[in-house]
Structures are given as structure tokens and as C-alpha cells.
């Protein structure tokens, strides 16, 4: 082999080295439950509520964080990802938030096996769940609460979390706050039903 060929291979390998270590790391995020600011509501109906599997808008249901970047634009963050599928996280957090806002035992484990105990079914459809670069969050959801022996109550909620500064890395926390506000409102509906 000629020395010039070895030099060329060596230089190519040396040129590729900076590219190997310069890519930014992938960041993973989770949603978390947030403690209520008031005591659990008193309820008359002692039938436990189960948060059913969610329906979520497909443009939001992605492994990456999706932020609104304009009136008709979104940004899909390639290196900022959810640590687990978003529908499951939202369901878990709403169940935990509701458990903290209602009397003990009134919110069934969302993953419980089939039971003969009656359950009220809380079905939620997340129609919009976006944040932006300022950590402002917009959440819009439709819901229904079905009693085993009564009518179905339906409604919709819109939650706005104002911007916060600095926002870096705090979007998941702002989204968790939006879910806590939704849980506050749903707890009032469940308590009144």
C-alpha cells in the first residue's frame, strides 16, 4: 500500500471524528401529578370513577414534544421526547390528580382488571394539548361521565396556562399544571354527579 493512500484513509477517519461526538443528547420528559390546593370534595355518589383510555388528537400523539409555532404551524422536537406514550401518561396523571382531589377510594386504578364492582366511566378526548416556546399551554378536552344506572353527563373544558420565564425544559411541568386544572374541574363534576 502506498503511503498517500494510508494518509488519505487516516485523514478521512480523523475528519469524521468531530461529527461523532458533536450531536446534542436526546432529552426525555414525563408528566407528573400536582397536589391540589383545596381539600377533597364531598360526594354523594360513592361509586368509584375509572378514567378510561384516552382519545388524543393525532398531531399531538407523537413520541416527540409538539409545540405550536404559529397559527397554522407546529414544531416537532426531534431530540425532546416523551419517556412513555403520551395517552398513557395523561391517563395516569389525571387518575392521580383526581385521586388527590376526591375522597379516598373514589378513583379506581385505571389499570385494574375486570371487576364486578360498578364503576362510573370517565371518558376524555384531548382535542388540543400544545405548549409554545414561552411555556404557555393550551389544553382543550371533551369528556363524558357515564353512571352504571343513570344518564351520561357530557362537557368540554379549555385550560390556558400563561407563559413563564425562563421556559427552558419546563414545558412538561406547564403541561402537568394544565392537567391539574382539568382535574380540578372534573373533580367538581364528579362530586356533583
Sine and cosine of phi, psi and omega as CSV:
sin_phi,cos_phi,sin_psi,cos_psi,sin_omega,cos_omega
0.00,0.00,0.56,-0.83,-0.02,-1.00
-1.00,0.09,0.44,-0.90,0.01,-1.00
-0.91,0.42,-0.56,0.83,-0.02,-1.00
-0.92,0.39,-0.59,0.81,0.03,-1.00
-0.91,0.40,-0.69,0.72,0.03,-1.00
-0.90,0.44,-0.64,0.77,0.04,-1.00
-0.89,0.45,-0.67,0.74,-0.01,-1.00
-0.89,0.45,-0.70,0.72,0.03,-1.00
-0.90,0.44,-0.68,0.73,0.02,-1.00
-0.89,0.46,-0.67,0.74,-0.01,-1.00
-0.93,0.38,-0.61,0.79,0.04,-1.00
-0.89,0.46,-0.73,0.69,0.03,-1.00
-0.88,0.47,-0.65,0.76,0.02,-1.00
-0.92,0.40,-0.61,0.80,0.00,-1.00
-0.93,0.36,-0.50,0.86,0.00,-1.00
-0.98,0.19,-0.35,0.94,-0.05,-1.00
-0.85,0.53,-0.73,0.69,-0.02,-1.00
-0.87,0.50,-0.54,0.84,0.01,-1.00
-0.93,0.37,-0.45,0.89,-0.05,-1.00
-0.93,0.36,-0.62,0.78,-0.10,-0.99
-0.97,-0.26,0.10,0.99,-0.12,-0.99
-0.99,-0.17,-0.06,1.00,-0.04,-1.00
-0.97,0.25,0.66,-0.75,-0.01,-1.00
-0.93,0.37,0.45,-0.90,-0.02,-1.00
-0.96,0.26,0.46,-0.89,0.12,-0.99
-0.98,0.20,0.70,-0.71,0.04,-1.00
-0.95,-0.32,0.64,-0.76,-0.01,-1.00
-0.90,-0.44,0.64,-0.77,-0.08,-1.00
-0.79,-0.61,0.45,-0.89,0.11,-0.99
-0.74,-0.67,0.38,-0.93,0.15,-0.99
-1.00,-0.06,0.49,-0.87,0.00,-1.00
-0.71,-0.70,0.41,-0.91,0.05,-1.00
-0.96,0.26,0.41,-0.91,-0.03,-1.00
-0.77,-0.63,0.75,-0.66,-0.02,-1.00
-0.89,0.46,0.58,-0.81,0.02,-1.00
-0.96,0.29,0.31,-0.95,0.04,-1.00
-0.99,-0.11,-0.13,0.99,0.02,-1.00
-0.81,-0.59,0.20,-0.98,0.04,-1.00
-0.95,0.31,0.40,-0.91,0.05,-1.00
-0.83,0.56,0.60,-0.80,-0.02,-1.00
-0.95,0.30,0.55,-0.84,0.11,-0.99
-0.98,0.19,0.65,-0.76,-0.03,-1.00
-0.76,-0.65,0.50,-0.86,0.06,-1.00
-1.00,-0.05,-0.62,0.78,-0.04,-1.00
-1.00,0.09,0.92,-0.39,-0.07,-1.00
-1.00,-0.05,0.19,0.98,0.06,-1.00
-0.97,0.25,0.80,-0.60,-0.05,-1.00
-0.89,0.45,0.50,-0.87,0.02,-1.00
-0.96,-0.26,0.68,-0.73,0.06,-1.00
-0.87,-0.50,0.81,-0.59,0.09,-1.00
-0.98,0.21,0.89,-0.46,-0.03,-1.00
-0.98,0.22,0.27,-0.96,0.09,-1.00
-0.83,0.56,0.65,-0.76,-0.11,-0.99
-0.99,0.13,0.47,-0.88,0.29,-0.96
-0.98,-0.18,0.68,-0.73,-0.03,-1.00
-0.66,-0.75,0.63,-0.78,-0.03,-1.00
-0.83,0.56,0.74,-0.67,-0.09,-1.00
-0.88,0.48,-0.50,0.87,-0.01,-1.00
-0.94,0.34,-0.29,0.96,0.04,-1.00
-0.99,-0.16,-0.48,0.88,-0.07,-1.00
-0.98,0.19,0.98,0.21,-0.03,-1.00
-0.69,-0.73,0.34,-0.94,0.07,-1.00
-0.93,0.36,-0.43,0.90,-0.02,-1.00
-1.00,-0.01,0.42,-0.91,0.14,-0.99
-0.93,0.36,0.69,-0.72,0.02,-1.00
-0.90,-0.43,0.82,-0.57,0.03,-1.00
-0.87,-0.49,0.47,-0.88,0.06,-1.00
-0.99,0.14,0.76,-0.65,-0.02,-1.00
-0.89,-0.45,0.05,1.00,0.02,-1.00
0.09,-1.00,0.04,-1.00,-0.04,-1.00
-0.85,0.53,-0.58,0.81,-0.03,-1.00
-0.80,-0.60,0.43,0.90,-0.05,-1.00
-0.71,-0.70,0.55,-0.83,0.13,-0.99
-0.78,-0.62,0.34,-0.94,0.06,-1.00
-0.88,-0.48,0.79,-0.61,0.05,-1.00
-0.98,-0.19,0.92,-0.39,-0.08,-1.00
-0.99,0.17,0.95,-0.30,-0.07,-1.00
-0.90,0.45,-0.55,0.83,-0.08,-1.00
-0.96,-0.27,0.06,1.00,0.08,-1.00
-0.89,-0.45,0.93,-0.36,-0.19,-0.98
-0.79,-0.62,0.40,-0.92,0.14,-0.99
-0.97,0.24,0.64,-0.77,0.00,-1.00
-0.96,0.29,-0.36,0.93,0.03,-1.00
-0.56,-0.83,0.31,-0.95,0.00,-1.00
-0.82,0.57,0.69,-0.73,-0.09,-1.00
-0.87,0.50,-0.69,0.72,0.00,-1.00
-0.85,0.52,-0.66,0.75,0.02,-1.00
-0.92,0.39,-0.63,0.78,0.04,-1.00
-0.90,0.44,-0.72,0.70,-0.01,-1.00
-0.88,0.47,-0.69,0.72,0.00,-1.00
-0.88,0.47,-0.71,0.71,0.01,-1.00
-0.89,0.46,-0.74,0.68,-0.04,-1.00
-0.91,0.42,-0.69,0.72,0.03,-1.00
-0.89,0.46,-0.64,0.77,0.05,-1.00
-0.88,0.47,-0.71,0.70,0.01,-1.00
-0.91,0.41,-0.69,0.73,0.03,-1.00
-0.88,0.47,-0.69,0.73,0.02,-1.00
-0.91,0.41,-0.61,0.79,0.03,-1.00
-0.86,0.50,-0.58,0.81,0.00,-1.00
-0.98,0.21,-0.30,0.95,-0.08,-1.00
-0.97,-0.23,-0.14,0.99,-0.02,-1.00
-0.84,-0.54,0.30,-0.95,0.00,-1.00
-0.84,0.54,0.46,-0.89,-0.01,-1.00
-0.81,0.58,0.64,-0.77,0.06,-1.00
0.99,0.16,0.01,1.00,-0.05,-1.00
-1.00,0.05,-0.26,0.97,0.04,-1.00
-0.92,-0.39,0.88,-0.47,-0.01,-1.00
-0.97,0.25,0.49,-0.87,0.10,-0.99
-0.87,0.49,0.81,-0.58,-0.05,-1.00
-0.91,0.42,-0.31,0.95,-0.02,-1.00
-0.97,-0.25,0.27,0.96,-0.03,-1.00
-0.91,0.42,0.52,-0.85,0.09,-1.00
-0.94,0.34,0.18,-0.98,0.01,-1.00
-0.82,0.57,0.64,-0.77,-0.04,-1.00
-0.67,-0.74,0.40,-0.92,0.06,-1.00
-1.00,0.07,-0.17,0.99,0.04,-1.00
-0.92,0.38,0.67,-0.75,0.06,-1.00
-0.92,0.38,0.53,-0.85,0.02,-1.00
-0.70,-0.72,0.59,-0.81,0.23,-0.97
-1.00,0.02,0.72,-0.70,-0.06,-1.00
-0.98,-0.20,0.86,-0.50,0.07,-1.00
-0.98,-0.21,0.93,-0.37,0.00,-1.00
-0.96,-0.28,0.75,-0.66,-0.07,-1.00
-0.78,-0.62,0.71,-0.71,0.10,-0.99
-0.89,-0.46,0.91,-0.41,0.03,-1.00
-0.99,0.11,0.94,-0.35,-0.04,-1.00
-1.00,-0.02,-0.47,0.89,0.01,-1.00
-0.46,-0.89,0.71,-0.70,0.04,-1.00
-0.41,-0.91,0.99,0.12,-0.07,-1.00
-0.83,-0.56,0.49,-0.87,0.24,-0.97
-0.88,-0.48,0.03,-1.00,0.09,-1.00
-0.70,-0.71,-0.13,-0.99,-0.07,-1.00
-0.91,0.41,-0.29,0.96,0.00,-1.00
-0.99,-0.13,0.09,1.00,-0.05,-1.00
0.94,0.35,0.32,0.95,0.20,-0.98
-0.96,0.28,0.65,-0.76,-0.05,-1.00
-0.80,-0.61,0.65,-0.76,0.09,-1.00
-0.85,-0.52,0.83,-0.56,0.01,-1.00
-0.81,-0.59,0.81,-0.59,0.07,-1.00
-0.78,-0.63,0.80,-0.60,-0.07,-1.00
-0.60,-0.80,0.61,-0.79,0.18,-0.98
-0.98,-0.20,0.50,-0.87,-0.03,-1.00
-0.55,-0.83,0.35,-0.94,0.15,-0.99
-0.61,-0.79,0.59,-0.80,0.03,-1.00
-0.85,-0.52,0.93,-0.36,-0.06,-1.00
-0.97,-0.25,0.83,-0.56,0.10,-0.99
-1.00,0.02,0.54,-0.84,-0.02,-1.00
-0.90,0.44,-0.47,0.88,-0.07,-1.00
-0.79,-0.62,0.45,0.89,-0.05,-1.00
-0.52,-0.85,-0.11,-0.99,-0.01,-1.00
-0.95,0.31,0.19,-0.98,0.06,-1.00
-0.99,-0.13,0.72,-0.69,0.08,-1.00
-0.98,-0.20,0.72,-0.69,-0.02,-1.00
-0.81,-0.58,0.42,-0.91,0.06,-1.00
-0.19,-0.98,-0.01,-1.00,0.08,-1.00
-0.59,-0.81,0.44,-0.90,-0.02,-1.00
-0.70,-0.71,0.56,-0.83,0.13,-0.99
-0.79,-0.61,0.80,-0.61,-0.03,-1.00
-0.86,-0.51,0.73,-0.68,0.07,-1.00
-0.85,-0.53,0.82,-0.57,0.11,-0.99
-0.97,-0.25,0.83,-0.56,-0.06,-1.00
-0.93,0.36,0.30,-0.95,0.02,-1.00
-0.87,0.49,0.42,-0.91,0.10,-1.00
-0.69,-0.72,0.50,-0.87,0.00,-1.00
-0.76,-0.66,0.67,-0.74,-0.12,0.99
-0.98,0.21,0.37,-0.93,-0.09,-1.00
-0.98,-0.19,-0.31,0.95,-0.15,-0.99
-0.71,0.71,0.91,-0.42,0.08,-1.00
0.97,0.23,0.07,1.00,-0.08,-1.00
-0.98,-0.22,0.06,1.00,-0.06,-1.00
-0.88,0.47,-0.67,0.74,0.01,-1.00
-0.88,0.47,-0.59,0.81,0.04,-1.00
-0.92,0.39,-0.66,0.75,0.03,-1.00
-0.91,0.41,-0.62,0.79,0.05,-1.00
-0.92,0.40,-0.60,0.80,0.07,-1.00
-0.90,0.44,-0.63,0.78,0.05,-1.00
-0.89,0.45,-0.62,0.78,0.03,-1.00
-0.89,0.46,-0.67,0.75,0.03,-1.00
-0.91,0.42,-0.57,0.82,0.03,-1.00
-0.91,0.42,-0.64,0.77,0.06,-1.00
-0.90,0.43,-0.68,0.73,0.06,-1.00
-0.86,0.51,-0.67,0.74,0.02,-1.00
-0.90,0.43,-0.62,0.78,0.07,-1.00
-0.83,0.55,-0.73,0.68,-0.04,-1.00
-0.93,0.36,-0.66,0.75,0.01,-1.00
-0.92,0.39,-0.57,0.82,0.04,-1.00
-0.88,0.47,-0.60,0.80,0.04,-1.00
-0.91,0.42,-0.65,0.76,0.02,-1.00
-0.91,0.42,-0.71,0.70,-0.03,-1.00
-0.90,0.44,-0.65,0.76,0.00,-1.00
-0.91,0.41,-0.56,0.83,-0.03,-1.00
-0.99,0.12,-0.26,0.96,-0.08,-1.00
-0.98,0.17,0.00,0.00,0.00,0.00
